Amino acid sequence: MPLISTNPTTGVELARYDEMSADEIDRALSAARRAFDEWRGTSFDARATVIRAAATELRARKVELARLMAIEMGKPLEQGEAEIDKCAAACEFFATQAPALLADQDVKTEASRSFVAFKPFGVILGVMPWNFPFWQVFRYTAPALMAGNATVLKHSSNVVGCALAIEEILKAAGAPPGLFVTLRMGSKRVGEVIDDRRIAAVTLTGSTPAGRDVAARAGRALKKQVLELGGSDPYVILDDADIASAVKICVSSRLINSGQSCVAAKRFICTTRRAAEVEALFVKEMQLKTMGDPLIGVDVGPQARVDLRDELDQQVHASLAKGARALVGGVRPEGPGAFYPPTVLTNVRKGMPAYDDELFGPVAAIIATESEDEALRVANDTAFGLGAAVFTRDLERGTRIAADQLDAGNCFVNALVRSDPRLPFGGIKDSGYGRELSAFGIREFVNIKTVWVA
């Protein structure tokens, strides 16, 4: 079966790519293993030269790469350019910080010297999604390569063009042959690659069902995994919050990447005392957002595929059938393209998809509670645990809630949840395990080795 890239704005097919044969995959894995055997012996300075050059390549091709994202998966052009800038910044961060993050750590014992060393694992398999087709890859690749690993990428089938562009960028940056290889193949073949003895570990960003499948397969092979999965992130607006400011931030988070972000806000929780104000401001802010061709400066582009748009529409209508109300949006547009309008649902309750599930698109679910204590309980009443935020003028209380009372891997106060190379990123519960970025992320795929000298 060919891998087909389709423009979600027009529905027009862009390209077809032949899947790699078993022999081609075998040669790619052998090349990756050979590259690792050489790369592991290079200095941090030598690795940093390549990773910094990748940052330069990214910035030089930013406009071209943003356009590629726009036509392959619908990302608005300005957001695509920002994604490339973030990739370049991550490359520069790890190129600079890896020597300190992976430095030997001496531990005083009875030995003449004992220390902890951080040594590369081997070839890392990355299974990545379409929604941030460059960032998700560089988020793990930059630290993995700086740690001395090699990597092979199985990207989503609808963004093969982006995957091949990443391979070109690293090649142009001076990465040796095989150090980063794109595997053109469908999802059904991922298990075979996980089983291969040349693969040391696997990292996946994607849905919770995909994470379960990869975890089970890697677990049988006794291989390390990092899983960053779905989210139904709650944003709690306390009664003392600056409501207008909070709603602006909430809407910005909900519409990132046209609503297609695991860590975007999904559920917005306030008390009944402030519900009418929150709802009115939500409608106002959502109606200000423009939807259309991502190449012409809009806030919201199409969903990445028609089937994903239709699944979102079904979730909205299932919620409406159970008593939710649409304050704005909620009607699938006619005509070409995978578009879905910015939508605000209220009267959302447990048992509705808008409460229980991840709605991967520009749909905000407002949930009103009788008290702030109940609002925090509702925030945690989810199978997911990726991100959460709380809005309040009392920063001490907000900090305490974020640190102690919200069950998620990334908890923000008066700000939208986002990743940063300096901080660990990842989830709990059905949102996965392990961490990317920062010292915690770069150490996920190293052998944390004890060395004892008598």
N, C-alpha and C positions, 0 to 999 in steps of 0.2 A: 504494500500500500504506500503511495506517495504521501509525503508530508506537504500539506497545502497551506499556503499563506493567502488570506483573503482580507481585503480592506473592509473593516467593519462600518465605515462611513457609507460606502457605495454598494457593498456586496460583491464587488468585482474581484476575481481571482488575480493575485499578484504574481505568484510563482509556485512551482511544484518542485519538490526536492525528493530524489530517490533515497529510500532508506539504505543505510549501510548494510552490506552483506555480513554474514558471520565472520568471513575471512577478513573483511575490512575492520570490523570491530576488534578482532584478535590482533591485527597489526597495530591498531591504535593503542590498545592496552600495553602491548609490548614496547611500543615507542615511549609511552608514558613511564613505564617502569625503568627503561634505560635512562630517560631524562632525569628521573628521580635519583637514580644511583649516582649520577654526576652532580646534580644540583645540590644534593644534601651536603656535599663537601665544599661548596662555595662559601665565601665569607658573606656576612651581612651587607658589607659595602657593595659587593658584586650583585647581590640580589636587589638591593635598593636602587642600583643604577637602572635595572630593568623596570622596576615598579614605578620609579619616578618618570621614566620615559613613557610608560603607559599613561600616566597622568597627563603628560604633555600631549600625547596623541589624542586622548579623549577631548581635551580642550580645543585642540586644533580642528577636530571634526564634529564639534558640538552641534552645530546647526544641522549638518547632514544626519547625525545620529538621532537627533530629536525628530526630524522628519521621518526617519525610518520607523521610529516607535509610533508616530502618529498614523502612518498608513498601515502598519502591521497590527496594532492593537488599540488604536484610537486615542492615545494620550494627547491632551492639548499641548501645543507646541512649546509654550512657555514652561510648562511643567516638565516636559522632556529635557529641555535645556538645563533646568535646575537639577534633574536627575543625573545628567552627565557631570555637572559641576560637583555634585556630592560624591560620585564615583572617584573623580580625580582627587578630591580632598581626602577620601579614605586611603587611596594609594599612597599619598604623601604622608599621612599620619603613620601608617604602618611601616613605611620605608624609614621614617625617622625614629619611631619608638620601638620597633622590634628588638633591637639589641638590648635595651633596658628591660623590656617585658619578658624576654627569654634569657636573661642573664642567670648564670649559676647562683644558687642561693646556699650559702654556707650555713650549716647547722652544727652547733657545738655538741659533740658526743665524746666517748672514750677514744675514738679514732684520732690519728694524727691530723686527718682531715676527713670530714664527711660533708657532702653537699648534695643538693638536688639540681639535676640538669634537665633541660627541656630539649628533646631531640625529635626530629621529624618522624612522622608515622610512615609515610609512603605515598601511594596514589590515592587521592580523595575523589570519590564520585559525588558530584553535585547534581541534584535533581531539582530544577528550578522552574518557577511559574512564569506566566506571561505578563503579570500586572506591573512589575518593575523590571523589565527584561535586562537592563544593564546593572542597576543597583543590586538586585538580589545576587547576581553573579559576582560582582566585585566585592560585595560585602564579605563573602567567604574566601574568594580567590586571593585578594591582596594579603590578608594575614596568613593564609595557607602557604602561599609561595614564599613569603618572607620567613616563615618558619622552616623552609627547606623541603616542603612537600611538592609533589606534582598534582595536577587535577585533570579529570575528564568531566565534561559537562553534558548532561542530557537535559536540554532545554525543552520548554513547551513547544508542541508541534506547530503552533500558529505563529511563532516568532523565530523561525530558523534563520531568517535574515539577520536578526539581532545577534543570535548566537555566533554566526559566521563572522560578523563584524567584530565581535569581541576577540575571536581567534586572530583575526587580521591585526587588531590593535596590539595584542601581546607579541605577535610575530614582529611587527614593525618596531616594537620597543626593545627587541633583542632577546626575547625568550628563546631558549634553545628548542629545537624540534622535539615535539612530544610533551613538553612541559605543561601545555594547556591544549587540550584536544576537545573539539565538539563531536559528540556522537549523534549522528542523524538517525534517530530511531524512535519508534512509538513507545508508549508507556508499558505495554505488555512485555517488553524485553528488558526492563530495568532489573527484574529479579535475577536474570542470568548474569548480568554484569556485577550485581552485588555478590553473587556466589563466586565470582572469579577470584582465584588466589592472588592476582596482581592488584586487586582493590583492597586497601587497608581499612577504609572507613567511608561513611556516607553522610552527607548532609542534605536535607530536603526542606524546602519551603513550599507549602501547598495546603491542600485540604486535610482535615482530620482523617477521613477514610484513607487517603493516600499515605498519610503518616503511619497509620496502623499497619498497612500492607508492607511498607518499607521497614518499619521497626520489626515486624515479625520475621521478614526474610533476613534482615541483617542480624537479628538476634540468633536465628538458627545457625548463622555462619560465625557467630561470636565476633561481630564487627561493631565498632563504636558508631553511634549515630548522634546527630544533632537534628532536632525536628522543630521547625517554626511553622505552626499550623494556623488554623482559623481563629477568629475572635468575634465576640459580640460585645465590644467594649462599651462599658457604661460611663457616662459623664453625669456626675451628680451636681446639680445646681442648688446650693443651700440657700435658705431664705435671705441671708445677709449678703449674698453675692451682688456684684454689679451685673444685673440681669442683661442689659443691652450688650455689654462687653462679652459676657459669657456666651450669649447666643451667637454672636459673630464668630467667636472661636469655635463653637460647636458646629456651626454650618460649614466653616472652612474645613474642619476635620472630616465632616461627613462627605464632603464633595471632593476630597483629594483623589486624584486619578479617576474622576467621574464616579466616585463612591466605591471603587474597586481596590480596597486596601485592607489587609488583615487587621492592621492596627488603627484604622479609621474609627471614629466614634460611630456607634450603631444605635445605642439606647440612651435616651436623655431623660433623666429622672429628676423631678422636682416635687415639692409639696403642692397640695391642692390650693394652698394660699397664693402661690405664685404661678399656678398653671396657666391661667388666662393670659397673663403677660408674656410668659414664655412662648405659648402657642402663637400669639399675635406677632411677636418678633420673629419667630421661626418662619412663619408664612411670608412676612415682609422680606426677610433676607433671602429666602429661597427664590422668591419671585424676581429678585434683582439679578439672579444668575442667568447667564446666556447658555444655550445649548445649540450645538451645531458642528460643522466641520472643524476638527481639531487643528487644521492647518491655518485657520483664519482668526485666531485669538479669542476663543470662547472659554467659558469656565468649565463646561461639561461637554465632553465628546460622546461618542457612542460607547456602548458596552463592547467588550472585546469580541464577542461572538453573539450571533442571533440566539443560539440555544441558551446562552447564559442570561440574555435579556428576557427571554420567555420564561425561564425558571424564576427569575426575580418577580416578574409580573404575576406568576402563579402564587408566589408567597404573599404578595400584597393582597391579592384577591381572596386567598384563604383567610388572611387576617381580617379583611373587611367582612367576610361571611360570618365570622365569629364575633363581630361587634365593634371592630375598630372603625374609625372614621377618617377619611382622607380630607385634610384641610386644604391641600393643594396637590396637584399632580395625581398619580395613581392610574393614569390612562395611557396605555401603550399607543404610541403614535402610529399612524398608517404610513406607508411609503417605504422606500429603501433605507437600509442602514439599521444598525442594532441600537437605536436610541431608546432611552427611557428618561422621562422628565424628573427633575428634582421634586420629591414627594415628601409630604409631612403627614404622618399618621398619628392620631391621638386615640384615647380610649383603649390603649394597648394593654392587654392583660396576659397573664400566664396561660399557656395553652394555645396561643397564637404563634405562627411562624415569626412575626415581628418581635415577639418577646423571647421565644425559645431558641431560634435558629440564627445563623449568620445571614443577613441580607446583604449580598455583595453587589451594591449598586447605590444610587443616590436617593436612598429612602431613609428618612429619619423617623424613629419610633419614640413618641413622647409618652412617658409613664408618670402619672400623678399618684402620690402617696399621701397618707394622712399625717405623717411626721417625718422628720429628718432621719430618725433611727430606722424607720421602715424603708426610707430611700436607700440607706446603706445596705440593708438586708436584701432589697431587690437588686441592687448593683451586683452583689455577690451570688445572686440566685441564677447561676448560669453554669453550663458545663465548661465554658471557656475561661481563660485567665491570661490573656495577652496584655492588654492595656486597660487603663482606667484613669479618670481625671475627676477632680473635685474643684468646685468654684466657691470661693468664700472671701470676704474681706479680712477674716481672722486667719492670718498666715500660720500662726502657731497651731491653731486647731486643724487647718487644712493639711499642714505637714504631718500632724499626728494621725489624721485619717488616712493619708496616702501611705504612710509607713506602716501603720498598725492595723488598719481596718478594711482596706481594699485588697481583695484576693486576686492579684495579677502580678505579672513580671515587671511591668513598667507603669508606675503611678505618678501622675503629674498634678501640680496644683496651679490653677488659673492659666493653663496652657494646654495646647493640643499635644497628644502623645506622638513622639517621633523618635527615630533612631539617631544616634550620634556615635561616631567611631570611638570617642573617649569613654563611653558608658556601655555596659553590657546590655544586650537586647535579646529577649526571649520570653517564653511563657510558662505557665503551669497548667495543670489539669488537661483538658482536651486541646489546649493550645500548644502542647508539645513540651520538650525539655532540652536542656543544654542552652548554651549562650553563644551569641555571635558578638563580634566587636570587642574592643577594649582588651585588657589583659586576660579576662576570662575567656573571650572568644578565641584569641590566638593560641591559648593553651588547650583548647578542646582537642586539637588534632596534633598533639605532640606526645611523645613518651615521657611522662614525668618520672625521671629515672633517679633512683638513689645510688650514689657512689660513695663507697666506704674505703678509706685508705688506712691500713693498720699502722 
